Amino acid sequence: MRPLSVFTLCMTLVAALAVAASAQQSATIDNEGEARAALIEAQQQGAAARQRAETLERQAAEAGAAADRTAQQAAAAAARIQETQAAIVERQANIRLIDQQREALRARLAERQLPVMRLTGALERFSRRPMALSLLRPGSLSDTVHMRALLDTMLPEVKRRTASLRSEIDRSKALKAQAESALASLQQEQSELGRRRQSLAALETQQRLALRSASGSADREAERALALAEQARDLDALTEDLGRAGALRQQLMQLPGPVMRPANPALSQVITADAPSPSASASNAPAFILPVQGRLVTGFGASTPGQPVSRGIALATGSAAQAIAPAAGRVAFAGPYRGYGSIIIIDHGEGWISLVTGLSQIDVHVGETLVAGSPLGLAGTGRPVVSLELRHNGEAVNPLDFAKVQ
């Protein structure tokens, strides 16, 4: 009855492999090449996010001021979220690869299914014939001897030819175990992502409570930014106006404080603070990081028919991906802007401004001071695309020329 058990296993395997691919796999992974590329990229991005989180956590532990410590902790929490999101993409790519291997195995078994079924059916019919009836069949003793010799020759060949089939069945069991393990890891990473989001939300609430005393000046600055947005004819004009406002604020901050009236005013001298000249080179550029993890879909200077030349880069990222500040700076604008959805403009000082678009949720406010990696908000759902523009003294530059490898 061994051939019958092989037949049963074959039919069970074919039925199991006919099930649709796992619903947990990433919608952005369409073939094996993309799955392997996504797997490698997710591993690299996860390692970079983990290293950044460890650095920020260490800086938070060493920070003296409570505000600095909270800001570093929030940036570290955002990095941990990106690490978890990269792990989720890695699990999804791994599941996709396993599914493709199972599909290929099902196709191979389908090709061999018909002859195995015919052979199994014949052996099953032969096994149902009683031995006594086989002996009473008409024919000579020579025919019986020939039949016995034929069976002795055929059965080893059947075992040899079905050995690879049994190996395929064992392979399918191993793939099924790998898929179950990857799915369990995916569910665990998703639970961890929810926990880390809650931790970040608590830190952001703590930051808002700590900054409530300064809400008056922040509100006035936000109103000025909204007024500039209404008056600006396009996004270039808005960033230029915000850049001038940031430069003016830096000049005012560098002015000396009030001094006491001298005893002899006639002998006093007027001292003026020279405005810092903007740097003509990009040597003072801060170390920028990409705001989201993802795949580059539009490069700097790319030209699309019917569209203006790209002044930044666009990254295809995961659903509700965590966005972070490309570098330390001050939020100059945060909110909706016509034709661009919700945008965030960050003034990094020394003539550097970054612009992040494509977010569905913004978690920062105008006037807020950010550290590198501070949480900005979340990307949209489905297949969101987040854009980053980088400008130095009003001129658009390629963000990839100044981005750290992550």
C-alpha positions as CSV (number, residue, x, y, z in Angstrom):
1,M,0.0,0.0,0.0
2,R,3.0,2.3,-0.1
3,P,2.2,3.6,-3.6
4,L,-1.2,4.5,-2.3
5,S,0.3,6.6,0.4
6,V,2.5,8.4,-2.1
7,F,-0.6,9.1,-4.2
8,T,-2.4,10.6,-1.1
9,L,0.6,12.8,-0.3
10,C,0.8,14.0,-3.9
11,M,-2.9,15.0,-4.0
12,T,-2.7,16.7,-0.6
13,L,0.4,18.7,-1.7
14,V,-1.2,19.8,-5.0
15,A,-4.3,21.0,-3.2
16,A,-2.2,22.8,-0.6
17,L,0.0,24.5,-3.2
18,A,-3.1,25.7,-5.1
19,V,-4.0,28.1,-2.3
20,A,-3.4,31.8,-3.2
21,A,-0.3,33.6,-2.1
22,S,-0.2,35.0,1.4
23,A,-2.2,38.2,2.0
24,Q,0.6,39.5,4.1
25,Q,3.1,39.9,1.3
26,S,4.0,43.4,0.1
27,A,1.9,44.9,-2.6
28,T,5.0,46.6,-4.0
29,I,6.8,43.3,-4.8
30,D,5.8,41.9,-8.1
31,N,8.5,39.4,-9.1
32,E,11.4,37.4,-7.7
33,G,14.0,40.0,-8.7
34,E,12.2,42.8,-6.9
35,A,11.7,40.6,-3.9
36,R,15.4,39.9,-3.6
37,A,16.3,43.5,-4.2
38,A,13.7,44.6,-1.5
39,L,15.1,42.0,0.9
40,I,18.7,43.3,0.5
41,E,17.7,46.9,0.7
42,A,15.5,46.4,3.7
43,Q,18.3,44.6,5.5
44,Q,20.7,47.6,4.8
45,Q,18.1,50.2,5.8
46,G,17.2,48.3,9.0
47,A,20.8,48.1,10.0
48,A,21.3,51.8,9.3
49,A,18.2,52.7,11.3
50,R,19.3,50.5,14.2
51,Q,22.7,52.1,14.3
52,R,21.2,55.6,14.2
53,A,18.8,54.7,17.0
54,E,21.6,53.4,19.2
55,T,23.5,56.7,18.6
56,L,20.5,58.8,19.5
57,E,19.7,56.8,22.5
58,R,23.3,57.2,23.7
59,Q,23.1,61.0,23.1
60,A,19.8,61.1,25.0
61,A,21.3,59.4,28.0
62,E,24.2,61.9,28.0
63,A,22.0,65.0,27.4
64,G,21.8,67.4,30.4
65,A,18.7,69.4,29.5
66,A,15.3,67.8,29.7
67,A,14.2,69.3,26.4
68,D,17.3,68.0,24.6
69,R,16.9,64.6,26.1
70,T,13.3,64.4,25.0
71,A,14.1,65.5,21.5
72,Q,16.8,62.8,21.2
73,Q,14.5,60.2,22.6
74,A,11.8,61.1,20.1
75,A,14.3,60.9,17.2
76,A,15.5,57.5,18.6
77,A,11.9,56.2,18.7
78,A,11.4,57.3,15.1
79,A,14.6,55.5,14.1
80,R,13.3,52.3,15.9
81,I,10.1,52.6,14.0
82,Q,12.0,52.8,10.7
83,E,14.0,49.8,11.9
84,T,10.8,47.8,12.5
85,Q,9.3,48.9,9.2
86,A,12.4,47.7,7.4
87,A,12.1,44.4,9.2
88,I,8.5,44.1,8.1
89,V,9.5,44.7,4.5
90,E,12.2,42.1,4.9
91,R,9.7,39.6,6.2
92,Q,7.3,40.4,3.3
93,A,10.0,39.9,0.7
94,N,11.0,36.6,2.3
95,I,7.4,35.4,2.3
96,R,7.1,36.4,-1.4
97,L,10.3,34.4,-2.2
98,I,9.0,31.4,-0.4
99,D,5.6,31.7,-2.2
100,Q,7.4,31.8,-5.5
101,Q,9.4,28.7,-4.7
102,R,6.2,26.9,-3.7
103,E,4.5,28.0,-6.9
104,A,7.5,26.6,-8.9
105,L,7.3,23.3,-7.0
106,R,3.5,23.1,-7.7
107,A,4.2,23.5,-11.4
108,R,6.8,20.8,-11.4
109,L,4.5,18.4,-9.5
110,A,1.6,19.2,-11.9
111,E,3.7,18.0,-14.8
112,R,4.5,14.7,-13.1
113,Q,1.0,14.3,-11.5
114,L,-0.7,12.4,-14.4
115,P,1.8,9.6,-14.9
116,V,2.1,9.1,-11.1
117,M,-1.7,8.9,-10.8
118,R,-1.9,6.3,-13.6
119,L,0.8,4.2,-12.1
120,T,-0.7,4.5,-8.6
121,G,-4.2,3.5,-10.0
122,A,-2.8,0.4,-11.7
123,L,-0.9,-0.7,-8.6
124,E,-4.0,-0.1,-6.5
125,R,-6.1,-2.3,-8.8
126,F,-3.4,-4.9,-8.7
127,S,-3.3,-4.8,-4.9
128,R,-7.1,-5.4,-4.8
129,R,-6.9,-8.7,-6.7
130,P,-6.7,-11.7,-4.3
131,M,-3.7,-13.9,-4.7
132,A,-5.8,-17.0,-5.3
133,L,-7.4,-15.4,-8.4
134,S,-4.0,-14.4,-9.7
135,L,-3.0,-18.1,-9.5
136,L,-6.1,-19.2,-11.2
137,R,-5.6,-16.9,-14.2
138,P,-5.5,-18.8,-17.5
139,G,-2.0,-19.2,-18.9
140,S,1.1,-21.3,-18.6
141,L,3.4,-21.5,-15.7
142,S,5.9,-19.7,-17.9
143,D,3.6,-16.6,-18.1
144,T,3.4,-16.6,-14.3
145,V,7.2,-16.7,-14.0
146,H,7.5,-13.9,-16.5
147,M,5.0,-11.8,-14.6
148,R,6.9,-12.3,-11.4
149,A,10.1,-11.4,-13.0
150,L,8.5,-8.3,-14.5
151,L,7.2,-7.2,-11.1
152,D,10.7,-7.7,-9.5
153,T,12.2,-5.5,-12.2
154,M,9.5,-2.9,-12.2
155,L,9.1,-2.2,-8.5
156,P,12.8,-1.0,-7.9
157,E,12.4,1.2,-10.9
158,V,9.2,2.7,-9.5
159,K,11.0,3.3,-6.2
160,R,13.8,5.0,-8.0
161,R,11.6,7.3,-10.1
162,T,9.4,8.3,-7.1
163,A,12.5,9.1,-4.9
164,S,12.7,12.5,-6.4
165,L,9.0,13.0,-5.9
166,R,9.3,12.2,-2.2
167,S,12.2,14.7,-2.1
168,E,9.9,17.3,-3.6
169,I,7.3,16.5,-1.0
170,D,9.9,16.9,1.8
171,R,10.9,20.2,0.2
172,S,7.3,21.4,0.2
173,K,7.0,20.6,3.9
174,A,10.2,22.6,4.6
175,L,8.9,25.6,2.6
176,K,5.6,25.5,4.5
177,A,7.5,25.6,7.8
178,Q,9.6,28.5,6.6
179,A,6.4,30.4,5.5
180,E,4.8,29.8,8.8
181,S,7.9,31.0,10.6
182,A,8.2,34.1,8.4
183,L,4.5,34.9,8.9
184,A,4.8,34.6,12.7
185,S,7.9,36.9,12.6
186,L,5.9,39.4,10.5
187,Q,3.0,39.4,13.0
188,Q,5.5,39.9,15.8
189,E,7.2,42.9,14.0
190,Q,3.8,44.4,13.3
191,S,2.9,44.2,17.0
192,E,6.3,45.8,17.9
193,L,5.6,48.6,15.4
194,G,2.4,49.4,17.2
195,R,4.1,49.4,20.6
196,R,6.9,51.8,19.3
197,R,4.3,54.1,17.7
198,Q,2.6,54.4,21.1
199,S,6.0,55.2,22.7
200,L,6.7,57.9,20.1
201,A,3.2,59.4,20.6
202,A,3.9,59.6,24.4
203,L,7.2,61.4,23.8
204,E,5.6,63.8,21.3
205,T,2.9,64.6,23.9
206,Q,5.6,65.3,26.5
207,Q,7.3,67.6,24.1
208,R,4.2,69.6,23.4
209,L,3.5,70.0,27.1
210,A,7.0,71.2,27.6
211,L,6.8,73.8,24.8
212,R,3.3,75.1,25.8
213,S,4.9,78.1,27.6
214,A,6.4,79.2,24.3
215,S,3.2,78.7,22.3
216,G,2.6,82.4,21.9
217,S,5.7,83.2,19.9
218,A,5.3,79.9,17.9
219,D,1.7,80.8,17.0
220,R,2.8,84.2,15.7
221,E,5.5,82.6,13.6
222,A,3.0,80.1,12.2
223,E,0.7,82.9,11.3
224,R,3.5,84.7,9.4
225,A,4.4,81.5,7.6
226,L,0.7,81.0,6.5
227,A,0.6,84.6,5.3
228,L,3.7,84.1,3.3
229,A,2.2,80.9,1.8
230,E,-0.9,82.9,0.7
231,Q,1.1,85.6,-0.9
232,A,3.7,83.4,-2.6
233,R,3.0,82.8,-6.2
234,D,4.7,79.4,-6.2
235,L,6.7,77.1,-4.0
236,D,10.0,78.6,-5.1
237,A,8.9,82.0,-3.9
238,L,7.7,80.6,-0.6
239,T,11.0,78.9,0.1
240,E,12.9,82.1,-0.9
241,D,10.8,84.2,1.5
242,L,11.2,81.7,4.3
243,G,14.9,81.6,3.7
244,R,15.2,85.4,3.9
245,A,13.1,85.3,7.2
246,G,15.4,82.6,8.6
247,A,18.6,84.6,7.6
248,L,17.1,87.7,9.2
249,R,16.3,85.8,12.4
250,Q,19.9,84.5,12.6
251,Q,21.3,88.0,12.2
252,L,19.1,89.3,14.9
253,M,20.2,86.5,17.2
254,Q,23.8,87.4,16.7
255,L,23.3,91.1,17.7
256,P,24.8,92.0,21.1
257,G,22.4,92.4,23.9
258,P,21.5,95.7,25.6
259,V,24.3,97.5,27.3
260,M,24.3,100.0,30.2
261,R,24.4,103.7,29.4
262,P,28.1,104.8,29.5
263,A,29.1,107.4,32.1
264,N,30.4,109.7,29.4
265,P,28.2,109.2,26.3
266,A,30.4,111.6,24.3
267,L,33.3,109.2,24.4
268,S,31.3,106.1,23.5
269,Q,31.5,104.4,20.2
270,V,28.8,102.7,18.2
271,I,29.5,99.0,17.5
272,T,27.5,97.3,14.7
273,A,27.3,93.6,14.1
274,D,28.3,92.7,10.6
275,A,25.8,90.4,8.9
276,P,27.4,87.0,8.1
277,S,27.9,86.6,4.4
278,P,26.3,83.6,2.9
279,S,28.8,80.9,2.0
280,A,29.4,80.5,-1.7
281,S,30.3,76.8,-1.4
282,A,28.6,73.7,-0.1
283,S,31.4,72.8,2.2
284,N,29.3,73.8,5.3
285,A,26.5,71.4,4.4
286,P,25.1,69.4,7.3
287,A,25.0,65.6,7.0
288,F,21.6,64.9,5.5
289,I,19.7,61.7,5.8
290,L,16.7,60.6,3.6
291,P,13.4,61.4,5.3
292,V,11.9,57.9,4.6
293,Q,13.1,54.4,3.7
294,G,12.2,53.4,0.2
295,R,13.1,53.1,-3.5
296,L,14.2,56.0,-5.6
297,V,11.6,56.5,-8.4
298,T,12.5,60.1,-9.5
299,G,16.0,61.5,-9.5
300,F,17.2,65.0,-9.4
301,G,16.8,66.8,-12.7
302,A,14.6,64.1,-14.2
303,S,12.4,65.3,-17.0
304,T,8.9,63.8,-17.5
305,P,6.7,64.8,-20.5
306,G,4.2,67.4,-19.4
307,Q,6.0,67.9,-16.1
308,P,8.6,70.4,-15.0
309,V,12.2,69.3,-14.4
310,S,12.5,67.6,-11.0
311,R,14.1,69.9,-8.4
312,G,14.5,67.0,-5.9
313,I,14.1,63.3,-5.5
314,A,11.1,61.1,-5.0
315,L,11.1,57.9,-2.9
316,A,8.4,55.2,-3.1
317,T,7.9,54.0,0.5
318,G,5.7,51.7,2.5
319,S,2.2,52.5,3.7
320,A,2.2,54.9,6.7
321,A,6.0,55.0,6.7
322,Q,7.6,57.1,9.4
323,A,9.2,60.3,8.0
324,I,12.1,62.0,9.8
325,A,13.9,65.3,9.6
326,P,16.8,65.2,7.1
327,A,19.0,67.2,9.4
328,A,18.8,69.4,12.5
329,G,17.0,72.7,12.0
330,R,13.9,74.8,12.7
331,V,10.5,74.2,11.1
332,A,9.8,77.2,8.9
333,F,6.5,75.9,7.4
334,A,4.3,72.9,8.1
335,G,0.9,72.4,6.6
336,P,-1.0,72.2,3.3
337,Y,0.2,74.1,0.3
338,R,-1.7,74.4,-3.0
339,G,-0.8,71.7,-5.5
340,Y,1.6,69.9,-3.1
341,G,-0.6,68.6,-0.3
342,S,1.0,68.7,3.1
343,I,4.5,70.0,3.1
344,I,7.2,70.7,5.7
345,I,10.0,73.2,5.1
346,I,13.0,73.1,7.5
347,D,15.6,75.8,7.8
348,H,18.9,74.2,8.6
349,G,20.9,77.5,8.8
350,E,23.8,78.7,6.7
351,G,21.5,79.1,3.7
352,W,20.3,75.4,3.7
353,I,16.6,74.6,3.4
354,S,14.9,71.2,2.9
355,L,11.4,70.6,1.7
356,V,9.5,67.3,2.4
357,T,6.2,66.6,0.6
358,G,3.9,63.7,0.3
359,L,3.0,63.2,4.0
360,S,-0.6,62.5,5.0
361,Q,0.1,63.3,8.7
362,I,2.3,66.1,10.1
363,D,3.5,65.9,13.7
364,V,5.6,69.1,13.8
365,H,4.7,72.8,14.2
366,V,6.2,76.0,12.8
367,G,9.0,77.3,15.1
368,E,9.8,73.9,16.5
369,T,13.5,73.0,16.8
370,L,14.4,69.6,15.4
371,V,17.4,67.3,15.8
372,A,18.5,65.1,12.9
373,G,16.1,62.3,12.7
374,S,13.2,64.0,14.6
375,P,9.8,62.5,13.6
376,L,8.0,64.7,11.0
377,G,4.9,62.6,10.4
378,L,3.6,59.7,8.3
379,A,3.4,58.9,4.6
380,G,0.1,58.1,3.1
381,T,-1.5,54.7,2.6
382,G,-1.3,52.4,-0.4
383,R,1.9,53.1,-2.4
384,P,2.9,56.6,-1.2
385,V,5.7,58.7,-2.7
386,V,7.6,61.1,-0.5
387,S,9.7,63.9,-2.1
388,L,12.7,65.7,-0.8
389,E,14.1,69.0,-2.2
390,L,17.3,70.5,-0.9
391,R,18.3,74.1,-1.5
392,H,21.4,76.1,-0.7
393,N,21.1,79.9,-0.9
394,G,18.0,79.5,-3.0
395,E,19.5,77.1,-5.5
396,A,18.2,73.6,-5.8
397,V,20.9,70.9,-5.3
398,N,20.8,67.1,-5.5
399,P,20.0,65.7,-2.1
400,L,21.9,62.5,-2.9
401,D,25.1,64.4,-3.1
402,F,24.8,65.4,0.5
403,A,22.9,62.4,2.0
404,K,24.6,60.0,4.3
405,V,24.5,56.3,3.3
406,Q,21.8,54.6,5.3
